[in-house]
Structures are given as structure tokens and as C-alpha cells.
Amino acid sequence: MNRVQIRSSERALSVGTWLIVAGAMLYSVLTVTPLMAAHTPAEWRWTAPILPLVVDAAVVIVVRLDSVLARLGGHGGAWPVALRWMTGTMTLALNIGVSALAGDLVGVAVHAVAPLLLIVTAEAGLAYRRALTAAVLAVEARKRAEQDEREKAAAEREENRLRAAREQREHDAAIAREQREHEAALAREEADRQDRIRREEAERAEAAEREERDAAERREQIREQQQAERERLERQAAQQRELEAQQRAERERREQAREQERLERERAALLAAGPPPVKLPEEQARATVAAAFAAGVPVRVAAELSGWSVGWASARYQEHRDNGTANAPALTR
């Protein structure tokens, strides 16, 4: 039987036992109550059901605790046995009491059925529960043994797997070690080759650097020579420009001097002409007034020399003053 079947049998035993206990308790209360009422004072007859209920409660305690102890695989000792038999004997005595006092043997036999059934059921149920508990323990022991065997087999498989994995790792490590040694040898050879290449490249670079330095020195010498030549040419050009500027300034001074002499001659001629017999043309009058203004001649004299009125000559003087004031900032700039 498996554990499920054992548990089902145990439930069936518990249900049957409690049905028998309930029926026996009900029958006992109905049978014992008249007996207790007949042997109790009239004012206390209402207490007649108490005694069968107390005895039946003791029966319930015995049955319940026996089932718990049996399920746990324990044993309560002599006192639970004494309580079981005492409650069973009391229940039997109370149930057959009326018939025994009346001398009714059939009544004694009939009323003894329920108590005896309760007593035997309690003892048999206890034996059944102990047997079921033993069976459960046996099943559990068998399952534990099977579990131990499975765990042992699993441990052996795990050990074999670990051994195979360890052997595989050792094999892989040996291969990896050989591979590393081979790669290290290749790396050393490659490093030697790279060192040789780097030395050759360094030598070539050093030679190229020397050549570059020599070329740079030559270029620097040529550049310095060209710079010196440019500076010499620039100095010559600057001297030439300075000489040309001096010559232009000298020519401008001579031209300005000649122009000034010419203007002085013209002003002197205009001023020396004296007052005209008739009014001069406006253009000639303007030239005469301008010469008079430049020579600092009073306005009245300028008017007499031009033949025009003093107001007109004064207006021309004012124009020359305004033009001189407007030209001053331009000359300053």
C-alpha cells in the first residue's frame, strides 16, 4: 500500500470510530438518565444527564488522545489503559444497571451491546492506528531508503560527471598549455623580428633625419641669404623712394613758390591798376576782390579797384572768410 491508501484507511477508521462513539454516547445518555433520575432526590433530578455526559466525555478524551498518540507512534503508559478500561466499565455498568437490578438478563445483554462495542472499538481502533502508523513509518522508511538510493546514485553520477569534467579540464589545460607555449614561441620570434624591423626603421629614420637636418640647414642658409638680399633691396628701394619723395617735395616747393610769385605778381598788377574808369566785368571784379582780400586791403579800397559797390565787395569778402573757415578743418584733417 502507498501513503495515500494508508491515509484513506486511517480516515475511514476515524470516521467509523467517532460514529460508534457518538451513537454509544447518545444511547448511554438515554439509558442512564432514567436510572440516575430514579436514584436522585426529586429536586435534583434535573442533574440526571450530567453523570453519563461526564463518563462519555472521558471516553471522548481517551479515544481522541489515543488516536493522536498512535499517529505519533507514542505510548502513554499504564494510566491511559486504566482510564480506558475504567470509562468502559463505568459505561457498561451504568447501561446495564436498570436491567441488572430488575433481574432482566435479556435487558442486560441488550444494554451491554453499545458499551462493549465502544470498549472493543476503542481497543481495536488503537491497535489499528498503531498498525497504520507503523505502516506509514515503514512506507516513509522505504521512501527514505529509495530517496537515499536515488541520492546516492545521483551523487555517484555527479561524482562521475565531476571526475569526467576534471579529466576534461586537465586535458583542456594541457592542450591550452601546449598552445600557450607554442604561441609564446611564435610571439618571441615575432617580437625578435619586430625588434629587428624597428632597429632598421630607426636607423633609416635617423639617416633620413640627418639628411633632413642637413637640407634644413642648407634651406636656412639660402633663406638667410635671400632675406639679406631682400632687406638690401628693400633698403635700396626705401632710399630710392625717400630720394624720389625729396625730389617731389622739392619740385612741389619750387612749383608752389613759382605759383606764389605768379599770384603775387597778378595781385600786384591788379592792385597797381588803380580804380577803373568803369565797372569791371563781374569775373574780373571777383578776381580783383580776391586779390585784395588776399593782400589784406580794406573793403573800401577793394570796391574802388573793382568799380563795384562797397556792399558787393563786403559780400565777396564774407564769402572768402566763409570759404577759409570751411577749408580750415579740411586742411587740419
Secondary structure, DSSP 8 states (H G I E B T S, - for coil): --HHHHHHHHHHHHHHHHHHHHHHHHHHHHHHHHHHHHTS-GGGGGGTTHHHHHHHHHHHHHHHHHHHHHHHT----HHHHHHHHHHHHHHHHHHHHHHHHHT-HHHHHHHHHHHHHHHHHHHHHHHHHHHHHHHHHHHHHHHHHHHHHHHHHHHHHHHHHHHHHHHHHHHHHHHHHHHHHHHHHHHHHHHHHHHHHHHHHHHHHHHHHHHHHHHHHHHHHHHHHHHHHHHHHHHHHHHHHHHHHHHHHHHHHHHHHHHHHHHHHHHHHHHHT-S-SS---HHHHHHHHHHHHHHT--HHHHHHHHTS-HHHHHHHHHHHHHHHHHHHHHHH-
